Amino acid sequence: MKNMLYRWINRIRLKQKLFLSYLIVIIIPITVLGIYNYWQSKQLLGVQAEQSLERSADTIAQNMNFKLEQYRNTANIILYNSAIQKIVSTTYLDYVNLRWDLDQYLYQQFKMIVALNKEIVHLTIYTEADIPESGTALVSATRVANEAWYKQAVGHSAPVWGWDSGHVYLASPFPSLMVNGKNNVLYMNIDYDQFFAPISQLTSDLGIIVADTAGEIIYSNQGQIDDRLGMADMKEQDIIKSDGGTSLIGGQRMLVVKNAISQGNWFMYTYVPVSQVSPDAGNIIKATLIVIGLCLLLLIGIILLLSNTMIKRIHLLLTWMKRVEQGELNLQIKTTSTDEIGDLTVRFGNMLHRLNNLIQEVYANTIVQKEAELRALQAQISPHFLYNTLSFINWRALRSDEHEISHVVTSLSKFYRTVLNKGDQIIAVKDEIDNIKSYLDIVRMMKDNSFDVIYEIDERIYSYRMINFILQPLVENAIQHGIEKDDSDKGILRITASLEQDTILFTVEDNGVGIPEEIIGELLTAQSSGYGLKNVNERIQLKFGSEYGIEISSQIGKGTVMKVVIPRITR
């Protein structure tokens, strides 16, 4: 799989590689940021929705506390009315006076309160005093002595709120110090629907449950919102058991806010499905995708612009290369860019300029070489003429019985044939030895055999080849600068040739005057007037390498030894 991917990457064009690499580098962070933004937005909107629900629940709870406090204040108008307190604390002997007090104070007060508060159905005072009952306004406490709300009211100084048979009631005791220890309770009957009407109007999209401390449900609008919020399977008792927050109720996640109604000692539960308050994930995803899409379109445009600019210059450079490949070498390649592609273009232009210079140099060298070949061809005429002349002299010498002249001419002819070698620099080692022997024969005749020559040649070297004209300069130096300058003894020249491991060793040794140490170093570095030792040493090292060449050792008054080391070669 990895190899297939590499092959696919290697096959696609550079522009496509750049586009894909840029696109991948851009898509990854944009996608990560988009997902992160989606979750952050969803959580933020969810928190905002939860906070909004809490604010709505707090508002409703405050309104209910305020309303209960209003009813309590209304009840206090009666409870702390001195005329009414007098009525429930006085033992009337004359019922006419009682009737008068009821009409003037109690009934008038009740009518005014009911007139101002339409939701109050009626007001009743239940008294333990020995007073005759008067309609629903003044009733004996014995009628409700067994009611739970009455027992609770007379046992506490605080008012008691409750509900029963479609109405809400407030039962509040009179201050005991003001009524001579008799229990008197004001009962305020409030219409249920009117009491909870404001809640129904404010919470059309929210579930509301009002329950007392015992868990008895006082109010619930579940029946009104079941179809709208899809909570038909939810049970009210499950809501009451929740302490608030997010809970799984009726098979769906519900958000519940619990508020205390301190005036009535009640609890209000505001609830709604999480799906209703949480933001629509589809809309968030859609918005996120739109933003990502717009960013990608913008970045793709920038990528195309950058890649096209880069690829355009690469294509231009490739076009120049193709034109050069087709032989158009005189192109003027210029660029103003200073990046890597610009640098590559400049270097290609410099390379092309250098190539043109090299071509001109090679062309000029070729012309020189052709001229040299022509001169060499012309020079071949001279050796042929020389050989023919020497042959004629040899023939005339033999006819005149001049055998010494014939020997010299024959040696000279052999020497030049070996030296010239038809223009080839590589000759057989045997030919080089024969050449030096012919040279020494001629020199000894010219010098009346003033020195002797000793040859110690290992014939195994004859199967190898070497550069021509190597030994003659060494022998000539030994004769002219060694043997001829020593008049004390007859000169001796010793020439040896042997195999040493992978090399051939030639030695030219004389018993001459020797060479001073300071001159030995100059022999291989200083250029002489003729074809000297420096030329021989350079030819060997240029042909075979710096590890080969000439080595000179000498002692003053004893002679000089020159060694030549070359590799064994057969071709």
C-alpha positions in Angstrom: 0.0 0.0 0.0 2.8 2.3 0.9 4.7 1.6 -2.3 1.5 2.1 -4.4 1.1 5.5 -2.7 4.7 6.5 -3.5 4.3 5.4 -7.1 1.1 7.4 -7.4 2.7 10.5 -5.9 5.7 10.2 -8.2 3.4 10.0 -11.3 1.3 13.1 -10.7 2.5 16.5 -11.9 4.2 19.0 -9.6 1.2 21.4 -9.8 -1.1 18.7 -8.6 1.3 17.8 -5.8 1.5 21.4 -4.7 -2.3 21.8 -4.9 -2.9 18.6 -2.9 -0.3 19.4 -0.2 -1.6 22.9 0.2 -5.2 21.6 0.3 -4.5 19.0 2.9 -2.5 21.4 5.1 -5.5 23.8 4.9 -8.4 21.4 5.2 -7.1 19.8 8.4 -6.9 22.9 10.6 -10.1 24.4 9.1 -12.0 21.2 9.8 -10.6 21.0 13.3 -11.5 24.6 13.9 -14.9 24.1 12.4 -15.7 21.1 14.6 -14.4 22.9 17.6 -16.5 26.0 16.7 -19.5 23.8 16.3 -19.2 22.2 19.7 -18.4 25.5 21.4 -21.3 27.2 19.7 -23.7 24.4 20.6 -22.5 24.4 24.3 -22.7 28.2 24.5 -26.2 28.3 23.0 -27.2 25.5 25.3 -25.9 27.4 28.4 -27.6 30.6 27.1 -30.9 28.6 26.7 -30.5 27.1 30.2 -29.8 30.6 31.7 -32.8 31.9 29.8 -35.0 29.2 31.3 -33.7 29.9 34.7 -34.4 33.6 34.3 -38.0 32.8 33.1 -38.5 30.5 36.0 -37.2 33.1 38.5 -39.5 35.7 37.0 -42.5 33.4 37.4 -41.5 32.5 40.9 -41.1 36.1 41.9 -44.5 37.0 40.4 -46.1 34.2 42.4 -44.4 35.2 45.6 -45.5 38.8 45.0 -49.0 37.7 44.3 -49.1 35.5 47.5 -47.7 38.4 49.4 -50.5 40.7 48.1 -53.1 38.2 49.3 -51.3 38.0 52.6 -51.3 41.8 52.9 -55.0 41.8 52.0 -55.6 39.3 54.8 -53.7 41.4 57.2 -56.0 44.3 56.6 -58.8 42.2 58.2 -56.6 40.5 60.8 -55.3 43.7 62.2 -58.5 45.7 61.9 -59.4 46.7 65.4 -63.2 46.8 64.8 -63.1 43.2 63.4 -60.8 42.1 66.3 -63.4 43.6 68.7 -66.2 41.7 67.1 -64.5 38.3 67.4 -63.3 39.0 71.0 -66.5 40.5 72.5 -69.3 38.5 74.1 -72.4 40.2 72.9 -75.5 40.2 75.1 -77.4 42.3 72.7 -77.6 40.8 69.2 -78.7 44.2 67.8 -75.3 45.5 68.6 -73.7 42.5 67.0 -75.7 43.0 63.9 -74.8 46.7 63.9 -71.1 45.9 64.2 -71.2 43.3 61.5 -73.0 45.5 59.0 -70.8 48.6 59.7 -67.4 46.9 59.9 -67.2 43.3 58.9 -69.5 43.2 55.9 -68.3 46.5 54.6 -64.7 45.4 54.8 -65.3 42.1 53.1 -67.3 43.7 50.3 -64.5 46.2 49.6 -61.8 43.6 49.5 -63.9 41.3 47.2 -64.7 44.2 45.0 -61.0 45.1 44.7 -59.8 41.5 44.2 -62.1 39.8 41.7 -60.3 36.4 42.0 -61.3 36.2 45.8 -64.5 34.2 45.9 -65.4 34.8 49.6 -64.0 35.6 53.0 -64.9 33.7 56.1 -63.9 34.0 59.8 -64.0 30.8 61.8 -64.2 31.7 65.5 -64.2 29.8 68.7 -66.0 32.7 70.4 -69.6 32.4 71.6 -71.0 34.5 68.8 -73.9 33.6 66.6 -73.0 32.6 63.0 -73.7 35.2 60.3 -73.9 33.7 56.8 -70.5 32.8 55.3 -68.8 35.8 56.9 -68.8 34.6 60.5 -68.9 30.8 61.1 -68.3 28.7 64.2 -64.9 27.0 64.2 -66.5 23.7 65.2 -67.6 23.2 61.6 -63.9 23.0 60.4 -62.3 21.8 63.6 -61.3 18.5 62.0 -60.0 20.1 58.8 -56.2 19.7 58.3 -55.7 23.3 57.2 -57.5 24.5 60.3 -55.4 22.4 62.7 -52.4 23.7 60.9 -53.5 27.3 61.0 -54.3 27.4 64.8 -51.0 25.6 65.5 -48.9 28.1 63.7 -48.8 31.9 63.7 -47.9 31.9 60.0 -50.6 31.8 57.3 -51.4 28.5 55.6 -51.8 28.1 51.9 -53.5 25.2 50.2 -55.9 24.2 47.5 -59.1 22.1 47.4 -61.9 21.5 45.0 -60.9 24.0 42.3 -59.9 26.8 44.6 -56.9 28.1 46.4 -57.2 29.2 50.0 -55.4 31.2 52.6 -56.0 30.3 56.3 -54.4 32.8 58.6 -55.0 33.0 62.4 -55.8 36.2 64.3 -53.2 37.5 66.6 -53.9 35.5 69.8 -53.0 38.4 72.2 -55.7 40.5 70.7 -58.6 38.1 71.0 -58.4 36.8 74.6 -56.9 33.4 73.7 -59.7 32.4 71.5 -58.8 30.8 68.1 -60.0 32.7 65.2 -59.0 32.0 61.6 -59.5 34.0 58.5 -60.3 31.8 55.5 -59.8 33.4 52.1 -61.2 31.4 49.1 -59.5 32.3 45.8 -60.6 31.2 42.4 -58.1 28.5 41.1 -58.2 29.4 37.4 -57.8 33.2 38.0 -55.1 32.6 40.5 -52.9 30.6 38.1 -54.1 32.4 34.9 -50.9 34.6 34.7 -48.7 31.5 34.8 -50.6 29.9 32.0 -50.2 33.1 29.9 -46.5 33.4 30.6 -45.6 29.7 30.1 -47.1 28.6 26.8 -43.9 26.8 25.9 -42.8 25.7 29.4 -44.0 23.1 31.7 -44.9 24.4 35.2 -45.7 22.3 38.3 -46.5 23.9 41.7 -46.4 21.4 44.6 -46.3 21.7 48.4 -43.6 20.3 50.7 -45.5 17.0 50.9 -45.3 16.6 47.1 -49.0 17.2 46.5 -49.4 18.9 43.1 -51.2 22.2 43.4 -50.9 23.3 39.8 -49.7 21.7 36.6 -50.1 22.8 32.9 -48.9 19.4 31.5 -52.2 18.8 29.8 -51.8 22.1 27.9 -48.3 21.5 26.6 -48.1 17.7 26.2 -49.0 17.7 22.4 -46.9 20.8 21.8 -43.7 19.6 23.5 -44.1 15.9 23.0 -44.3 14.9 26.7 -47.3 12.6 26.7 -45.3 9.8 28.4 -43.9 12.1 31.1 -45.2 11.7 34.7 -45.5 14.8 37.0 -44.2 12.9 40.0 -41.0 12.2 38.1 -40.5 16.0 37.7 -41.1 16.6 41.4 -38.5 14.0 42.3 -35.9 15.9 40.3 -33.7 18.5 42.1 -33.1 20.5 39.0 -30.7 20.3 36.1 -30.8 17.8 33.2 -32.5 14.5 33.9 -33.8 11.6 31.8 -37.6 11.7 32.4 -40.2 9.9 30.3 -37.6 8.6 27.9 -36.3 12.0 27.0 -33.8 14.4 28.4 -35.5 17.2 30.4 -34.1 20.5 31.7 -35.7 21.2 35.1 -35.4 24.4 37.2 -36.6 24.2 40.8 -37.7 27.4 42.6 -39.0 27.9 46.1 -42.2 29.9 46.6 -41.4 31.1 50.1 -44.7 32.9 50.7 -46.7 29.7 50.2 -44.1 27.2 51.3 -44.4 25.7 47.9 -42.0 24.6 45.2 -42.3 25.5 41.5 -40.8 23.2 38.9 -40.2 24.7 35.4 -39.3 22.1 32.9 -38.8 21.7 29.1 -37.3 19.1 26.8 -33.5 19.7 26.2 -34.3 19.4 22.5 -36.5 22.4 22.7 -34.0 24.7 24.4 -30.8 23.4 22.8 -29.9 24.9 19.5 -30.7 23.1 16.3 -27.6 21.1 15.4 -28.6 21.1 11.8 -28.5 24.9 11.6 -25.2 25.1 13.4 -23.7 22.4 11.1 -25.1 24.2 8.1 -23.6 27.5 9.2 -20.3 25.8 10.0 -20.1 24.1 6.6 -20.9 27.4 4.9 -18.1 29.2 6.7 -15.7 26.3 6.0 -16.8 26.2 2.3 -16.2 30.0 1.9 -12.8 29.7 3.6 -11.9 26.8 1.3 -13.0 28.6 -1.8 -10.9 31.7 -0.8 -7.9 29.6 0.1 -8.1 27.4 -3.1 -8.1 30.6 -5.1 -4.9 31.8 -3.3 -3.4 28.3 -3.7 -4.1 28.3 -7.4 -2.6 31.8 -7.8 0.6 30.8 -5.9 1.0 27.4 -7.6 0.3 28.8 -11.0 2.9 31.6 -10.5 5.4 29.0 -9.3 4.6 26.4 -12.0 4.6 29.1 -14.7 8.2 29.9 -14.0 9.1 26.2 -13.9 7.4 25.6 -17.2 9.3 28.6 -18.7 12.6 27.1 -17.4 11.6 23.7 -18.9 10.8 25.4 -22.2 14.3 26.9 -22.3 15.8 23.5 -21.5 13.9 21.9 -24.3 15.1 24.6 -26.7 18.7 24.0 -25.6 18.2 20.3 -26.0 17.1 20.9 -29.6 20.4 22.8 -30.2 19.4 26.4 -29.6 22.4 27.3 -27.4 22.4 31.1 -27.9 19.4 31.8 -25.6 19.5 34.8 -23.4 18.1 33.6 -20.1 17.2 36.3 -17.6 15.0 36.5 -14.5 14.1 39.1 -11.8 13.0 36.7 -9.1 15.4 35.9 -6.2 13.8 32.8 -4.8 15.1 29.2 -5.4 13.5 29.0 -8.9 15.0 32.3 -9.8 18.4 31.1 -8.5 18.0 27.9 -10.5 17.2 29.9 -13.6 20.2 32.1 -13.1 22.5 29.1 -12.6 21.1 27.4 -15.7 21.8 30.6 -17.7 25.4 30.6 -16.3 25.8 27.0 -17.2 24.6 27.6 -20.7 27.0 30.5 -21.1 29.8 28.3 -19.8 28.7 25.5 -22.1 28.9 27.9 -25.1 32.4 28.9 -24.0 33.5 25.3 -23.6 32.1 24.5 -27.1 34.1 27.4 -28.5 37.2 26.1 -26.7 36.7 22.5 -27.9 36.0 23.8 -31.4 39.2 25.8 -31.4 41.1 22.9 -29.9 39.7 20.6 -32.6 41.0 23.0 -35.3 44.4 23.1 -33.6 44.4 19.3 -33.4 43.6 19.0 -37.0 46.4 21.4 -37.9 48.8 19.4 -35.7 47.7 16.1 -37.4 48.3 17.8 -40.8 51.8 18.9 -39.6 52.5 15.4 -38.3 51.4 13.9 -41.6 53.7 16.3 -43.4 56.6 15.4 -41.0 56.3 11.7 -41.8 57.9 12.6 -45.1 61.2 13.5 -43.4 61.7 10.1 -41.6 61.1 8.2 -44.8 63.6 10.3 -46.6 66.0 9.9 -43.6 65.6 6.1 -43.6 66.2 5.9 -47.3 69.3 8.1 -47.1 70.7 6.0 -44.3 70.1 2.8 -46.2 71.9 4.2 -49.2 74.9 5.3 -47.0 75.0 1.8 -45.4 75.0 0.2 -48.9 77.9 2.4 -50.1 79.8 1.7 -46.9 79.5 -2.0 -47.3 80.7 -1.8 -50.9 83.7 0.1 -49.7 84.4 -2.3 -46.9 83.7 0.4 -44.3 82.1 -1.8 -41.7 82.4 0.7 -38.9 80.5 3.3 -40.9 77.9 0.6 -41.8 77.5 -0.2 -38.1 77.0 3.4 -37.1 74.5 4.0 -39.9 72.6 0.8 -39.0 72.5 1.8 -35.3 71.4 5.3 -36.1 68.6 4.0 -38.4 67.4 1.6 -35.7 67.5 4.4 -33.1 65.3 6.8 -35.1 62.9 4.1 -36.1 62.3 3.3 -32.4 62.1 6.9 -31.3 59.7 8.0 -34.0 57.6 4.7 -33.7 55.3 6.0 -36.4 54.0 8.7 -34.0 52.9 6.2 -31.3 54.2 7.0 -27.7 53.6 3.5 -26.3 56.2 0.9 -27.4 57.4 -2.4 -26.2 60.0 -2.4 -23.3 62.3 -4.5 -25.6 62.2 -1.8 -28.2 63.1 0.8 -25.6 66.1 -1.3 -24.5 67.1 -1.9 -28.2 66.8 1.9 -28.7 69.1 2.7 -25.8 71.6 0.1 -27.0 71.7 1.6 -30.5 72.1 5.1 -29.0 75.1 3.9 -26.8 76.7 2.1 -29.7 76.7 5.3 -31.7 77.9 7.4 -28.7 80.8 5.0 -27.8 82.0 5.1 -31.4 81.9 8.9 -31.4 83.9 9.0 -28.1 86.4 6.2 -29.1 85.0 3.8 -26.6 86.0 6.0 -23.7 83.6 4.2 -21.4 82.1 0.8 -21.0 78.5 -0.2 -20.7 77.1 -3.1 -18.6 73.6 -4.4 -19.2 71.7 -6.3 -16.6 68.3 -6.9 -18.2 65.6 -9.3 -16.9 64.1 -10.6 -20.1 60.7 -11.0 -18.3 60.2 -7.3 -18.8 60.1 -7.8 -22.6 56.4 -8.8 -22.5 55.3 -5.4 -21.1 55.0 -1.9 -22.7 56.0 1.5 -21.7 56.3 5.2 -22.9 59.0 5.7 -25.5 62.1 7.9 -25.1 62.4 7.5 -21.4 65.9 6.1 -20.8 67.8 8.1 -23.5 67.7 11.4 -21.5 68.9 9.6 -18.3 71.8 7.9 -20.2 72.7 11.2 -21.9 72.8 13.0 -18.5 75.0 10.2 -17.0 77.5 10.5 -19.9 77.7 14.3 -20.2 77.5 15.3 -16.5 79.0 12.3 -14.9 81.4 10.1 -16.9 83.0 12.7 -19.1 83.8 15.0 -16.2 85.8 12.3 -14.4 89.3 11.8 -15.9 90.7 9.6 -13.2 89.3 6.2 -14.2 87.6 4.8 -17.2 83.9 5.4 -17.1 81.4 2.6 -16.5 77.7 2.9 -17.3 75.5 0.2 -15.8 71.9 -0.2 -17.1 69.6 -2.6 -15.3 65.9 -3.5 -15.7 64.0 -5.8 -13.4 60.5 -6.6 -12.1 59.6 -5.3 -8.6 56.2 -6.6 -7.5 53.7 -4.8 -9.8 56.2 -2.4 -11.2 59.2 -2.3 -13.6 62.4 -0.8 -12.3 65.0 0.8 -14.6 68.4 1.9 -13.2 71.0 4.0 -14.9 74.2 4.1 -12.8 77.5 5.8 -13.5 80.8 6.1 -11.7 81.2 9.8 -12.6 81.8 12.9 -10.4 78.4 12.9 -8.8 75.8 15.6 -8.4 75.6 18.2 -5.5 72.6 17.9 -3.3 71.2 21.3 -4.1 71.3 20.5 -7.8 69.5 17.1 -7.5 66.3 18.9 -6.4 66.3 21.2 -9.4 66.8 18.4 -12.0 63.2 17.3 -11.7 61.7 20.8 -11.3 63.7 23.2 -13.5 63.2 23.2 -17.2 66.5 22.6 -19.2 67.2 23.8 -22.7 66.7 20.4 -24.2 64.5 17.5 -23.4 65.5 17.0 -19.8 64.7 14.9 -16.8 61.8 17.2 -15.8 60.0 16.4 -19.1 60.6 12.6 -18.6 59.3 12.7 -15.0 56.2 14.7 -16.0 55.3 12.4 -18.9 55.5 9.3 -16.6 53.4 10.9 -13.8 50.8 12.3 -16.3 50.5 8.9 -17.9 50.6 6.6 -14.8 50.1 8.8 -11.7 52.2 10.6 -9.1 53.4 7.4 -7.4 55.6 6.7 -10.4 58.6 8.6 -11.9 62.3 9.3 -11.5 64.3 9.0 -8.3 67.9 10.4 -8.1 70.6 9.6 -5.6 74.3 10.7 -5.8 77.5 10.8 -4.0 80.2 13.4 -4.9 83.2 11.6 -6.4 81.5 8.2 -6.5 78.7 8.5 -9.0 75.0 8.8 -9.5 72.1 6.4 -9.6 68.9 7.3 -11.4 65.9 5.0 -11.0 62.7 4.9 -13.1 59.6 3.2 -11.8 56.7 2.5 -14.1 53.7 0.1 -13.7 53.4 -3.2 -15.5 51.2 -2.8 -18.6 50.6 -5.1 -21.4 48.5 -2.8 -23.7 
